[in-house]
Amino acid sequence: MNCAKPPEFKAAVSAALKEDIGRGDITTNTYIPRDKKAKAVLLAKEDCVVCGLQAARLAFQLLDKNARFRPLVKDGQKVRRGKVIARIEARARAILTAERVALNFISLLSGVATKTRVYVDKIKPYPAKIIDTRKTIPGLRLLQKYAVRMGGGCNHRFRLDELVMLKDNHLLLTERFSPRERFWGGRSVLVPWEIEVESVAQFRKALALRPDILMLDNMSINDMRQAVRIRNRLFPKASAGRPKLEASGGITLANVKKVASTGVDMISIGALTHSVDSVDISLEML
């Protein structure tokens, strides 16, 4: 699973500011003097895992290069309601104009991190990893997957070019069931590959092909346990080429611990990124 470095926020924040400001913030520019300075804080209005401080900082500094943004916590840190998470000193116009963009980013990413942490804590003490999917907000995938890591989860593939992944629709159409290579400009490159299965019978057939990962899609708890036993019997833990097992489909907080108890290696949850409640964070002028 991918554990890439923190993403570059600047392009996303610049685009968001352009979208929000348009030709100019007519309210702020009409009533607030150009050279007036101000101070503000970012305040957590609920318990959460903070994420997106870099995006918030950039929102202010792209409008005022001399803006001072002092975080009082780190991305990935759990905070209580009422905690001041950052202090800002800048031109008042910059603070007021960048406020919504800064809050949109930090609220959304903190929501992803907080939700991920809830799932990660829920499956303790089982060793399975909580992982994300490609069900992300278009244009914000790198940022959302960063937030998953800050919440204690891990990343599945970022892009289609990173992993051969045979899902049900591929299997209906393909005549070549066991691809191991991709080709770029005539040069073959060996990449990991994964097969999706929906029954124990399919699992047995796919396991014989020795993929790197087998996705157990919408399988019952009993079937997942059986798949784990079969894998463990044929591939002892220390053996080379032991496929990893990924549970996927219909996983919620209500059943995720049972899924983890089956012995799967990974549990993928699209809701970490596609159904997120933003955290309530406010900007308060001092």
C-alpha positions in Angstrom: 0.0 0.0 0.0 1.2 3.5 -0.8 2.5 5.7 1.9 3.6 8.7 -0.2 4.9 12.0 1.2 2.5 14.8 2.0 0.9 16.2 -1.2 1.5 19.6 -2.8 -1.4 21.7 -1.7 -0.6 24.9 -3.6 -2.3 24.0 -6.9 -5.5 23.0 -5.2 -5.6 26.0 -2.9 -4.8 28.4 -5.7 -7.7 27.0 -7.8 -10.1 27.2 -4.8 -9.2 30.8 -4.2 -9.7 31.7 -7.9 -13.1 29.9 -7.8 -14.2 31.7 -4.6 -12.9 35.2 -5.2 -13.8 35.8 -8.8 -13.0 39.4 -9.8 -12.6 40.4 -6.1 -14.1 40.3 -2.7 -16.3 43.4 -3.1 -17.6 43.4 0.5 -14.2 43.2 2.2 -12.5 45.6 -0.3 -15.3 48.1 0.2 -15.4 48.2 3.9 -11.9 47.1 5.1 -8.9 49.5 4.7 -6.1 48.0 2.5 -3.4 48.3 5.2 -5.4 47.3 8.2 -3.8 44.4 10.1 -5.7 41.8 12.1 -5.3 38.6 14.2 -7.5 35.5 14.2 -7.6 31.9 15.4 -8.9 28.7 14.0 -11.1 27.0 16.6 -12.2 23.4 16.7 -15.9 23.3 17.5 -16.0 19.5 18.0 -13.6 16.7 18.9 -11.7 15.7 15.8 -8.4 14.6 14.2 -6.9 17.7 12.7 -5.7 17.6 9.0 -5.1 20.3 6.4 -3.1 22.9 8.3 -0.8 23.3 5.3 -3.8 24.1 3.0 -5.1 26.7 5.5 -1.7 28.3 5.8 -1.4 28.6 2.0 -4.9 30.2 1.7 -3.8 33.1 3.7 -0.2 33.4 2.5 -1.2 33.3 -1.2 -3.2 36.6 -0.5 -0.6 38.1 1.9 2.9 36.9 1.5 3.8 38.3 4.9 1.0 36.5 6.7 2.0 34.6 9.8 0.3 31.3 10.4 1.3 29.5 13.6 -0.2 26.0 14.1 -0.6 24.9 17.7 -1.2 21.3 16.8 0.0 18.9 14.0 -1.8 17.1 11.3 -3.0 13.8 12.7 -3.3 15.1 16.2 -6.6 14.5 18.1 -8.0 17.6 19.7 -11.0 18.4 21.9 -13.8 20.8 21.2 -12.8 24.3 22.0 -9.1 23.8 21.1 -7.4 26.7 19.3 -5.5 24.9 16.5 -3.8 27.8 14.8 -3.2 31.6 15.1 -3.1 34.0 12.1 -1.6 37.5 11.8 -2.0 39.1 8.4 -3.7 41.9 6.5 -7.4 41.9 7.5 -8.5 41.7 3.8 -6.4 38.6 3.3 -7.9 36.9 6.4 -11.5 37.7 5.5 -11.1 36.8 1.8 -9.3 33.5 2.4 -11.4 32.5 5.4 -13.9 30.2 3.5 -11.3 28.5 1.4 -9.1 27.8 4.4 -12.0 26.4 6.4 -13.3 24.3 3.5 -10.0 22.5 3.2 -9.3 22.0 6.9 -12.9 21.0 7.7 -13.1 18.5 4.9 -9.7 16.9 5.5 -10.2 16.8 9.2 -13.4 15.0 8.5 -11.7 12.4 6.5 -8.9 11.9 9.1 -11.4 11.8 12.0 -13.6 9.2 10.3 -10.6 7.1 9.4 -9.4 7.2 13.0 -12.8 5.9 14.2 -12.5 2.9 11.9 -8.8 2.3 12.9 -9.6 2.4 16.6 -12.7 0.2 16.1 -10.7 -2.8 14.8 -8.1 -2.9 17.6 -6.3 -5.2 18.5 -6.6 -7.0 15.1 -3.7 -6.3 12.7 -5.7 -5.6 9.6 -5.2 -2.2 8.0 -8.0 0.2 7.1 -7.4 1.4 3.5 -9.1 3.9 1.2 -10.4 3.5 -2.4 -10.5 5.7 -5.5 -14.0 7.0 -4.5 -12.7 10.5 -3.9 -13.8 14.0 -4.7 -12.5 14.8 -8.2 -9.4 16.9 -8.0 -8.8 16.3 -4.3 -7.6 12.7 -4.3 -4.1 13.3 -3.1 -5.3 15.5 -0.3 -8.0 13.1 0.8 -5.6 10.2 0.7 -3.2 12.2 2.8 -6.0 12.8 5.3 -6.6 9.0 5.5 -2.9 8.5 6.4 -3.2 11.2 9.1 -6.1 9.3 10.5 -4.0 6.2 10.8 -5.2 4.4 7.7 -3.3 3.4 4.6 -3.7 4.1 0.9 -4.7 1.8 -1.9 -3.7 2.7 -5.4 -3.7 6.4 -6.3 -4.1 5.9 -10.1 -5.0 3.2 -12.6 -1.4 2.9 -13.7 -0.1 1.6 -10.3 -1.8 -1.8 -10.1 -3.3 -4.4 -12.4 -6.7 -4.9 -10.8 -9.1 -7.4 -12.3 -12.6 -6.6 -11.1 -15.9 -8.3 -12.1 -16.4 -6.3 -15.3 -12.9 -6.9 -16.5 -13.4 -10.6 -15.9 -16.5 -10.7 -18.0 -14.7 -9.1 -20.9 -11.1 -10.3 -20.8 -9.7 -13.4 -22.6 -6.4 -13.1 -20.7 -7.1 -13.9 -17.1 -3.6 -13.5 -15.6 -1.9 -10.4 -16.8 1.5 -9.7 -15.1 2.8 -6.8 -17.2 2.0 -3.4 -18.4 3.7 -1.8 -21.4 5.1 1.7 -21.8 6.6 2.6 -25.1 7.4 -1.1 -25.9 9.0 -1.6 -22.5 7.4 -4.2 -20.2 7.3 -3.4 -16.5 6.3 -6.0 -13.8 3.6 -4.5 -11.5 1.6 -5.9 -8.6 -1.9 -7.3 -9.5 -5.1 -8.0 -7.7 -8.2 -10.1 -8.5 -11.7 -9.5 -7.2 -13.7 -12.6 -6.2 -17.2 -12.9 -4.8 -17.4 -16.5 -3.6 -15.1 -19.2 -2.1 -15.2 -21.1 -5.4 -13.9 -18.1 -7.3 -11.4 -17.5 -4.6 -9.9 -21.0 -5.0 -9.5 -20.5 -8.8 -8.0 -17.1 -8.4 -5.6 -18.1 -5.6 -4.1 -20.7 -7.9 -2.9 -17.9 -10.1 -1.0 -16.4 -7.2 -1.9 -12.8 -7.5 -0.4 -10.3 -5.1 -3.8 -9.4 -3.6 -7.2 -11.1 -3.6 -10.2 -8.8 -3.0 -13.0 -10.5 -1.1 -15.9 -8.5 -2.4 -19.2 -8.5 -0.5 -18.4 -12.0 1.0 -20.0 -13.1 4.2 -18.0 -13.3 7.4 -18.0 -17.1 7.2 -16.8 -17.1 3.6 -14.1 -14.7 4.5 -12.9 -16.9 7.4 -12.8 -19.8 5.0 -10.8 -17.9 2.4 -8.3 -16.9 5.1 -8.0 -20.5 6.3 -7.4 -21.7 2.7 -4.8 -19.0 2.0 -3.0 -19.7 5.3 -2.9 -23.4 4.7 -1.4 -23.1 1.2 0.8 -20.2 2.0 2.2 -20.2 5.6 2.9 -16.8 7.0 6.6 -16.9 6.3 6.3 -18.2 2.8 7.3 -16.2 -0.3 4.5 -15.1 -2.6 1.8 -15.2 0.0 -1.2 -13.2 -1.4 -2.7 -10.5 0.8 -6.5 -10.6 1.3 -8.5 -7.4 1.1 -12.1 -7.3 2.4 -14.4 -4.9 0.5 -18.0 -4.0 0.1 -20.7 -3.3 2.6 -18.4 -2.6 5.4 -19.6 -0.2 8.2 -18.7 0.6 11.8 -21.3 -2.0 12.8 -19.5 -4.9 11.2 -15.9 -3.8 10.6 -14.6 -5.5 13.8 -16.1 -8.8 12.7 -14.4 -8.4 9.3 -11.1 -7.7 11.0 -11.5 -10.8 13.2 -11.5 -13.1 10.1 -7.8 -12.5 9.6 -7.9 -10.5 6.4 -4.9 -8.2 5.8 -6.8 -5.1 4.6 -10.3 -3.6 4.8 -11.1 -1.1 2.1 -13.8 1.5 2.8 -15.0 3.9 0.2 -16.9 5.9 2.7 -13.7 7.3 4.2 -13.6 9.7 1.3 -16.9 9.7 -0.6 -19.3 10.2 2.4 -17.5 12.6 4.7 -19.0 14.9 7.3 -16.8 18.0 7.5 -15.6 18.9 11.0 -17.0 22.1 12.5 -14.0 24.5 12.6 -14.4 28.2 12.7 -12.3 31.3 12.2 -12.6 33.9 15.0 -11.3 37.4 14.7 -9.5 38.7 17.8 
